[in-house]
Amino acid sequence: MDGKGRALDNIFIERFWRSLKHEYVYLNPPNGGADLYRGVKAYVEFYNCQRKHTGTGYVPNDRFLGEKSS
């Protein structure tokens, strides 16, 4: 993915990693690998199904894309 003219390829995942770190990891330091795995898994579910995003008109991604929320 790295290369000339590819700066925009990474912008979306960079934003996600920033959100994950600032909204979850820094606020809830894990006690080990298994704890981190469970927490990140729960955060990804929250990020896709509940978190409101400015780019989608303040609706969760799954509703914006027309998918059923769990």
N, CA, C and O atoms as a Tinker XYZ file with bonds, in Angstrom:
   280  protein
     1  N      0.802000   -1.192000    0.000000    73     2
     2  CA     0.000000    0.000000    0.000000    64     1     3
     3  C      0.849000    1.261000    0.000000    63     2     4     5
     4  O      0.370000    2.323000   -0.398000    81     3
     5  N      2.081000    1.169000    0.432000    73     3     6
     6  CA     2.925000    2.349000    0.431000    64     5     7
     7  C      3.492000    2.563000   -0.961000    63     6     8     9
     8  O      3.874000    1.614000   -1.646000    81     7
     9  N      3.537000    3.780000   -1.354000    73     7    10
    10  CA     4.116000    4.103000   -2.642000    64     9    11
    11  C      3.710000    5.490000   -3.073000    63    10    12    13
    12  O      2.866000    6.131000   -2.447000    81    11
    13  N      4.310000    5.940000   -4.129000    73    11    14
    14  CA     4.024000    7.276000   -4.635000    64    13    15
    15  C      2.567000    7.377000   -5.085000    63    14    16    17
    16  O      2.077000    6.525000   -5.826000    81    15
    17  N      1.885000    8.422000   -4.632000    73    15    18
    18  CA     0.496000    8.626000   -5.024000    64    17    19
    19  C     -0.503000    7.785000   -4.261000    63    18    20    21
    20  O     -1.670000    7.719000   -4.648000    81    19
    21  N     -0.083000    7.143000   -3.195000    73    19    22
    22  CA    -0.962000    6.249000   -2.460000    64    21    23
    23  C     -1.306000    6.762000   -1.056000    63    22    24    25
    24  O     -1.781000    5.994000   -0.220000    81    23
    25  N     -1.077000    8.022000   -0.798000    73    23    26
    26  CA    -1.308000    8.567000    0.542000    64    25    27
    27  C     -2.760000    8.422000    0.975000    63    26    28    29
    28  O     -3.028000    8.208000    2.157000    81    27
    29  N     -3.690000    8.535000    0.053000    73    27    30
    30  CA    -5.103000    8.455000    0.414000    64    29    31
    31  C     -5.562000    7.032000    0.706000    63    30    32    33
    32  O     -6.621000    6.840000    1.303000    81    31
    33  N     -4.791000    6.039000    0.299000    73    31    34
    34  CA    -5.161000    4.651000    0.567000    64    33    35
    35  C     -5.256000    4.368000    2.060000    63    34    36    37
    36  O     -6.098000    3.583000    2.496000    81    35
    37  N     -4.405000    4.997000    2.832000    73    35    38
    38  CA    -4.320000    4.692000    4.257000    64    37    39
    39  C     -5.172000    5.579000    5.146000    63    38    40    41
    40  O     -5.288000    5.299000    6.339000    81    39
    41  N     -5.765000    6.623000    4.626000    73    39    42
    42  CA    -6.428000    7.608000    5.473000    64    41    43
    43  C     -7.583000    7.011000    6.273000    63    42    44    45
    44  O     -7.787000    7.389000    7.426000    81    43
    45  N     -8.333000    6.099000    5.693000    73    43    46
    46  CA    -9.494000    5.551000    6.387000    64    45    47
    47  C     -9.086000    4.635000    7.532000    63    46    48    49
    48  O     -9.651000    4.719000    8.623000    81    47
    49  N     -8.123000    3.772000    7.300000    73    47    50
    50  CA    -7.683000    2.875000    8.367000    64    49    51
    51  C     -6.920000    3.642000    9.431000    63    50    52    53
    52  O     -6.996000    3.289000   10.608000    81    51
    53  N     -6.187000    4.683000    9.055000    73    51    54
    54  CA    -5.492000    5.507000   10.047000    64    53    55
    55  C     -6.501000    6.169000   10.979000    63    54    56    57
    56  O     -6.275000    6.244000   12.187000    81    55
    57  N     -7.601000    6.643000   10.430000    73    55    58
    58  CA    -8.640000    7.276000   11.251000    64    57    59
    59  C     -9.264000    6.252000   12.194000    63    58    60    61
    60  O     -9.517000    6.551000   13.361000    81    59
    61  N     -9.512000    5.045000   11.691000    73    59    62
    62  CA   -10.071000    4.002000   12.548000    64    61    63
    63  C     -9.119000    3.676000   13.694000    63    62    64    65
    64  O     -9.549000    3.589000   14.844000    81    63
    65  N     -7.809000    3.491000   13.391000    73    63    66
    66  CA    -6.848000    3.171000   14.450000    64    65    67
    67  C     -6.791000    4.278000   15.489000    63    66    68    69
    68  O     -6.684000    3.999000   16.683000    81    67
    69  N     -6.862000    5.545000   15.047000    73    67    70
    70  CA    -6.855000    6.655000   15.987000    64    69    71
    71  C     -8.074000    6.574000   16.903000    63    70    72    73
    72  O     -7.955000    6.719000   18.119000    81    71
    73  N     -9.245000    6.342000   16.310000    73    71    74
    74  CA   -10.465000    6.231000   17.116000    64    73    75
    75  C    -10.365000    5.077000   18.101000    63    74    76    77
    76  O    -10.716000    5.233000   19.271000    81    75
    77  N     -9.896000    3.933000   17.653000    73    75    78
    78  CA    -9.751000    2.764000   18.521000    64    77    79
    79  C     -8.841000    3.074000   19.701000    63    78    80    81
    80  O     -9.180000    2.770000   20.844000    81    79
    81  N     -7.697000    3.672000   19.432000    73    79    82
    82  CA    -6.747000    3.969000   20.507000    64    81    83
    83  C     -7.289000    5.011000   21.476000    63    82    84    85
    84  O     -7.205000    4.827000   22.691000    81    83
    85  N     -7.841000    6.100000   20.957000    73    83    86
    86  CA    -8.280000    7.195000   21.824000    64    85    87
    87  C     -9.597000    6.909000   22.533000    63    86    88    89
    88  O     -9.806000    7.386000   23.649000    81    87
    89  N    -10.490000    6.142000   21.914000    73    87    90
    90  CA   -11.791000    5.885000   22.513000    64    89    91
    91  C    -11.839000    4.590000   23.319000    63    90    92    93
    92  O    -12.738000    4.411000   24.140000    81    91
    93  N    -10.892000    3.693000   23.100000    73    91    94
    94  CA   -10.938000    2.431000   23.842000    64    93    95
    95  C     -9.629000    2.100000   24.562000    63    94    96    97
    96  O     -9.607000    2.034000   25.791000    81    95
    97  N     -8.561000    1.895000   23.833000    73    95    98
    98  CA    -7.327000    1.357000   24.421000    64    97    99
    99  C     -6.764000    2.264000   25.505000    63    98   100   101
   100  O     -6.424000    1.783000   26.586000    81    99
   101  N     -6.656000    3.561000   25.245000    73    99   102
   102  CA    -6.076000    4.466000   26.240000    64   101   103
   103  C     -6.965000    4.601000   27.473000    63   102   104   105
   104  O     -6.462000    4.848000   28.569000    81   103
   105  N     -8.263000    4.443000   27.313000    73   103   106
   106  CA    -9.195000    4.569000   28.437000    64   105   107
   107  C     -9.376000    3.268000   29.205000    63   106   108   109
   108  O     -9.794000    3.288000   30.363000    81   107
   109  N     -9.065000    2.137000   28.575000    73   107   110
   110  CA    -9.248000    0.815000   29.174000    64   109   111
   111  C     -8.007000   -0.038000   28.948000    63   110   112   113
   112  O     -8.046000   -0.964000   28.138000    81   111
   113  N     -6.916000    0.246000   29.635000    73   111   114
   114  CA    -5.695000   -0.540000   29.408000    64   113   115
   115  C     -5.944000   -2.032000   29.648000    63   114   116   117
   116  O     -6.472000   -2.406000   30.695000    81   115
   117  N     -5.570000   -2.888000   28.688000    73   115   118
   118  CA    -5.828000   -4.322000   28.822000    64   117   119
   119  C     -4.895000   -4.974000   29.836000    63   118   120   121
   120  O     -3.803000   -4.475000   30.108000    81   119
   121  N     -5.344000   -6.098000   30.390000    73   119   122
   122  CA    -4.547000   -6.877000   31.338000    64   121   123
   123  C     -3.838000   -8.041000   30.674000    63   122   124   125
   124  O     -3.272000   -8.888000   31.365000    81   123
   125  N     -3.855000   -8.101000   29.375000    73   123   126
   126  CA    -3.203000   -9.180000   28.641000    64   125   127
   127  C     -3.755000   -9.258000   27.234000    63   126   128   129
   128  O     -4.645000   -8.499000   26.851000    81   127
   129  N     -3.210000  -10.193000   26.470000    73   127   130
   130  CA    -3.611000  -10.344000   25.083000    64   129   131
   131  C     -5.064000  -10.726000   24.893000    63   130   132   133
   132  O     -5.738000  -10.191000   24.013000    81   131
   133  N     -5.556000  -11.654000   25.715000    73   131   134
   134  CA    -6.948000  -12.090000   25.588000    64   133   135
   135  C     -7.905000  -10.952000   25.929000    63   134   136   137
   136  O     -8.937000  -10.780000   25.281000    81   135
   137  N     -7.553000  -10.184000   26.948000    73   135   138
   138  CA    -8.377000   -9.042000   27.343000    64   137   139
   139  C     -8.402000   -7.998000   26.227000    63   138   140   141
   140  O     -9.455000   -7.436000   25.925000    81   139
   141  N     -7.260000   -7.742000   25.621000    73   139   142
   142  CA    -7.180000   -6.795000   24.511000    64   141   143
   143  C     -8.005000   -7.289000   23.327000    63   142   144   145
   144  O     -8.730000   -6.509000   22.709000    81   143
   145  N     -7.903000   -8.571000   23.007000    73   143   146
   146  CA    -8.658000   -9.147000   21.887000    64   145   147
   147  C    -10.161000   -8.962000   22.090000    63   146   148   149
   148  O    -10.865000   -8.517000   21.184000    81   147
   149  N    -10.647000   -9.307000   23.281000    73   147   150
   150  CA   -12.082000   -9.168000   23.571000    64   149   151
   151  C    -12.518000   -7.705000   23.492000    63   150   152   153
   152  O    -13.583000   -7.396000   22.958000    81   151
   153  N    -11.699000   -6.819000   24.022000    73   151   154
   154  CA   -12.037000   -5.402000   24.007000    64   153   155
   155  C    -12.069000   -4.814000   22.611000    63   154   156   157
   156  O    -12.978000   -4.055000   22.274000    81   155
   157  N    -11.084000   -5.159000   21.797000    73   155   158
   158  CA   -11.045000   -4.647000   20.428000    64   157   159
   159  C    -12.215000   -5.210000   19.628000    63   158   160   161
   160  O    -12.828000   -4.496000   18.834000    81   159
   161  N    -12.521000   -6.468000   19.833000    73   159   162
   162  CA   -13.662000   -7.084000   19.143000    64   161   163
   163  C    -14.960000   -6.362000   19.505000    63   162   164   165
   164  O    -15.777000   -6.079000   18.628000    81   163
   165  N    -15.150000   -6.069000   20.774000    73   163   166
   166  CA   -16.346000   -5.348000   21.221000    64   165   167
   167  C    -16.362000   -3.924000   20.659000    63   166   168   169
   168  O    -17.419000   -3.418000   20.283000    81   167
   169  N    -15.193000   -3.276000   20.601000    73   167   170
   170  CA   -15.131000   -1.912000   20.075000    64   169   171
   171  C    -15.482000   -1.884000   18.589000    63   170   172   173
   172  O    -16.187000   -0.980000   18.139000    81   171
   173  N    -15.003000   -2.853000   17.828000    73   171   174
   174  CA   -15.310000   -2.898000   16.394000    64   173   175
   175  C    -16.811000   -3.072000   16.190000    63   174   176   177
   176  O    -17.392000   -2.444000   15.305000    81   175
   177  N    -17.436000   -3.909000   16.992000    73   175   178
   178  CA   -18.895000   -4.080000   16.918000    64   177   179
   179  C    -19.593000   -2.755000   17.228000    63   178   180   181
   180  O    -20.523000   -2.360000   16.524000    81   179
   181  N    -19.147000   -2.079000   18.269000    73   179   182
   182  CA   -19.699000   -0.770000   18.626000    64   181   183
   183  C    -19.472000    0.238000   17.501000    63   182   184   185
   184  O    -20.385000    0.979000   17.136000    81   183
   185  N    -18.274000    0.267000   16.958000    73   183   186
   186  CA   -17.903000    1.232000   15.921000    64   185   187
   187  C    -18.790000    1.080000   14.688000    63   186   188   189
   188  O    -19.190000    2.074000   14.082000    81   187
   189  N    -19.093000   -0.147000   14.321000    73   187   190
   190  CA   -19.883000   -0.392000   13.117000    64   189   191
   191  C    -21.386000   -0.316000   13.335000    63   190   192   193
   192  O    -22.125000    0.020000   12.410000    81   191
   193  N    -21.853000   -0.623000   14.546000    73   191   194
   194  CA   -23.295000   -0.757000   14.761000    64   193   195
   195  C    -23.927000    0.324000   15.635000    63   194   196   197
   196  O    -25.142000    0.512000   15.588000    81   195
   197  N    -23.136000    1.032000   16.423000    73   195   198
   198  CA   -23.731000    2.001000   17.339000    64   197   199
   199  C    -23.140000    3.400000   17.225000    63   198   200   201
   200  O    -23.862000    4.387000   17.369000    81   199
   201  N    -21.856000    3.500000   16.973000    73   199   202
   202  CA   -21.183000    4.802000   16.956000    64   201   203
   203  C    -21.680000    5.636000   15.784000    63   202   204   205
   204  O    -21.747000    5.165000   14.649000    81   203
   205  N    -22.025000    6.882000   16.084000    73   203   206
   206  CA   -22.499000    7.791000   15.047000    64   205   207
   207  C    -21.296000    8.456000   14.379000    63   206   208   209
   208  O    -20.368000    8.902000   15.053000    81   207
   209  N    -21.324000    8.516000   13.057000    73   207   210
   210  CA   -20.206000    9.033000   12.276000    64   209   211
   211  C    -20.617000   10.309000   11.544000    63   210   212   213
   212  O    -21.693000   10.365000   10.949000    81   211
   213  N    -19.775000   11.319000   11.587000    73   211   214
   214  CA   -20.088000   12.573000   10.907000    64   213   215
   215  C    -20.198000   12.385000    9.394000    63   214   216   217
   216  O    -21.014000   13.041000    8.748000    81   215
   217  N    -19.401000   11.513000    8.838000    73   215   218
   218  CA   -19.411000   11.299000    7.393000    64   217   219
   219  C    -20.654000   10.606000    6.872000    63   218   220   221
   220  O    -20.900000   10.604000    5.666000    81   219
   221  N    -21.442000   10.019000    7.762000    73   219   222
   222  CA   -22.664000    9.328000    7.345000    64   221   223
   223  C    -23.909000   10.049000    7.853000    63   222   224   225
   224  O    -24.983000    9.455000    7.941000    81   223
   225  N    -23.764000   11.323000    8.185000    73   223   226
   226  CA   -24.918000   12.085000    8.666000    64   225   227
   227  C    -25.328000   11.706000   10.071000    63   226   228   229
   228  O    -26.511000   11.748000   10.408000    81   227
   229  N    -24.372000   11.339000   10.886000    73   227   230
   230  CA   -24.587000   10.972000   12.294000    64   229   231
   231  C    -25.477000    9.744000   12.465000    63   230   232   233
   232  O    -26.287000    9.673000   13.389000    81   231
   233  N    -25.316000    8.789000   11.573000    73   231   234
   234  CA   -25.969000    7.487000   11.747000    64   233   235
   235  C    -24.875000    6.423000   11.766000    63   234   236   237
   236  O    -23.825000    6.610000   11.150000    81   235
   237  N    -25.106000    5.308000   12.466000    73   235   238
   238  CA   -24.106000    4.232000   12.481000    64   237   239
   239  C    -23.883000    3.660000   11.076000    63   238   240   241
   240  O    -24.771000    3.711000   10.226000    81   239
   241  N    -22.701000    3.124000   10.852000    73   239   242
   242  CA   -22.337000    2.597000    9.537000    64   241   243
   243  C    -23.299000    1.541000    9.029000    63   242   244   245
   244  O    -23.666000    1.558000    7.854000    81   243
   245  N    -23.720000    0.615000    9.894000    73   243   246
   246  CA   -24.574000   -0.465000    9.405000    64   245   247
   247  C    -25.923000    0.058000    8.920000    63   246   248   249
   248  O    -26.473000   -0.472000    7.955000    81   247
   249  N    -26.459000    1.075000    9.563000    73   247   250
   250  CA   -27.723000    1.655000    9.104000    64   249   251
   251  C    -27.510000    2.463000    7.827000    63   250   252   253
   252  O    -28.351000    2.441000    6.929000    81   251
   253  N    -26.407000    3.164000    7.746000    73   251   254
   254  CA   -26.098000    3.946000    6.550000    64   253   255
   255  C    -25.978000    3.036000    5.333000    63   254   256   257
   256  O    -26.413000    3.394000    4.239000    81   255
   257  N    -25.391000    1.865000    5.527000    73   255   258
   258  CA   -25.204000    0.919000    4.429000    64   257   259
   259  C    -26.420000    0.034000    4.198000    63   258   260   261
   260  O    -26.426000   -0.780000    3.274000    81   259
   261  N    -27.460000    0.184000    5.034000    73   259   262
   262  CA   -28.678000   -0.585000    4.863000    64   261   263
   263  C    -28.633000   -1.973000    5.453000    63   262   264   265
   264  O    -29.471000   -2.812000    5.121000    81   263
   265  N    -27.669000   -2.235000    6.324000    73   263   266
   266  CA   -27.568000   -3.539000    6.964000    64   265   267
   267  C    -28.350000   -3.523000    8.264000    63   266   268   269
   268  O    -28.554000   -2.467000    8.863000    81   267
   269  N    -28.781000   -4.680000    8.690000    73   267   270
   270  CA   -29.545000   -4.790000    9.930000    64   269   271
   271  C    -28.609000   -4.712000   11.125000    63   270   272   273
   272  O    -27.596000   -5.408000   11.179000    81   271
   273  N    -28.957000   -3.858000   12.083000    73   271   274
   274  CA   -28.174000   -3.722000   13.310000    64   273   275
   275  C    -28.521000   -4.849000   14.258000    63   274   276   277
   276  O    -29.682000   -5.246000   14.360000    81   275
   277  N    -27.500000   -5.379000   14.966000    73   275   278
   278  CA   -27.760000   -6.464000   15.917000    64   277   279
   279  C    -27.974000   -5.941000   17.301000    63   278   280
   280  O    -28.205000   -6.720000   18.226000    81   279
